[in-house]
Amino acid sequence: MTITLKNVGLTLDKLDILNDVTATIADGSFVSLIAPSGAGKSTILKLLTGLLQPSMGTLAVDGHAITGLNTTFSYLPQEDMLFPWYDVDQNITLYQRINHQPIDQERVTELLTICGLLPYRHFLPHQLSGGMRQRVALLRTMLNPANYRLLDEPFGALDAMTRGLMQDWLLGLPANLKRTTLLVTHDIEEAIYLSDRILVLSARPAHVVQDIALTPAVRNRDWLAAQAPLKAEIYELLRADSLASANPD
């Protein structure tokens, strides 16, 4: 099972947003998209969900073209989008409630326990910290049966400490909770820490300028600290591209 983008381009209001984006996301992999702000990272996720249609090129899942709104992906936007009148239990089972499907309470209890949220299962969103709200939003994404997850800067609004804890939590999830994931982030360290591959995109019109594979034997904070040269390499790619875009002549 794979996600493929082939020569994808998008023009909106005469502005070229994406240009010839080509990539393959392999089954079971965790891939990050990183680019300068406003380059079109989130736009790629909206194309995959069918919220937008490409001006050129094709997008496909398992060889089937994406032609409109679809339920192939479990999509987490930048905001947690929790329903304020629903408690934690009700928010994380939103997919099942909307689709009138049975709710496996044993499974829900198991996930809440894994994520450290069991004591808060009947709390409303305003009673939770920012990190706890993000865990609830991620759990809701995980309880969606879709085989693919799209995460759009899910930790971008969190403070540095909470962000680090959430990254550790996501990385440490049991294997049965992990699926093919495409993460949009502007944080280079986050991309290195969580990903099997990093796709570095240029500024507008965005296209892939570097495809970096990461296969560490052990992935932890000590390993991440040793990745300073890679962080500098990605930073220079983004910086050079941003400067070129700002000074086209």
C-alpha angles and dihedrals in degrees: 000000000000142000114226132190116187123189090329117183133173131192121185123183089348091305118121107227101168129020126191097332109182124176143137123217109202124219113274095010130129110221128180128206113209127178142138115293113282094016095124105266094135090043090065090057090050090052091052093050091047095244086123131027122223120244089217140002131033139274121201143172118209088346094307115120119239106231104162145336110346143171096225092106136055102218126201112187124203093271118062090233094203117170104246093212093053122080123226093273093051094045096051092048094048094118091055093046094049092047095042092239126152115265117228099218092185090057091046091052090049093052093045089052093049090050096045093244102110095104089052100047093118096041120114119234094256089060093059133082120245092258092049091050089053091051089052090050091049091048089052088052091050094050089057103097093222114127094224132057127205114196118188109199092308093177099038096108096048128099117255096260095048091044091055092048091050091050090051090048093051093046091050098052115128116264092250090063096050121095137163104303135190112194125193112205140153091203111099095196091050091053092049093046098049106030141090087195136015121207110201112205129201124234118269123352084039123215134154111275099169136019111198123190121206120195108162118172088220125022116199141121093279090054090048092053089057092056094078092118091054091046089052091048093053091044091054091049091054094042094050091048093048091050092048091051092048092049106036092167 
